[in-house]
Amino acid sequence: MPLYAYRCGEDGPAEVTAPMGAAPAMISCPTCGGEARRMITVPRLGLADRTRVAAIDRAEASRTEPTVVSAPPARASRPRPAPRLDPRTAALPRP
């Protein structure tokens, strides 16, 4: 579940977990019981695992700095094996 940040006028910031999109605009402060208003914060993408962060960085870089290639990728040297035929249809003529 996402972590939502709230700010109380007396006690300062408080964080609450709630289902995505279900966080109310105001909550009661866990310390004093007063009203705490929801704050707009940046997503915490830096806390993701390194594989996901690297994928996000590559996708962002490819938007403005695409990789330049000098030739198309090489084809596989071995041909793919033919699919096995169903014995029930093996006797039918092939196109």
C-alpha positions, 0 to 999 in steps of 0.5 A: 500500500502507498504511504501518504504524508500529512501535516499537522499544524502543531505536531508537524508531519505524519505518514499513513498507509492507505489503499491507492486512491483511498486516502482522505484529504484530512485525518486526525493527527496521531499525536494530538488528535487535531486535523492534519492536511494531506501533503503533495509529495514526490513519488519515492522511486529511488527506494525501488530495487536497482533493476527497476531504477536502471530500467526507468533510467534507460527508458528515460535516456532512450527518449532523448538519447537513442542508441545508434546502431551501425547494422541490424542485429545478427540472425541466429545461426541455427534454424528453428526446429519445425513444430511437431505435427499432430499424429491425427493430421499428419496424413493430410496434404500440406499446402 
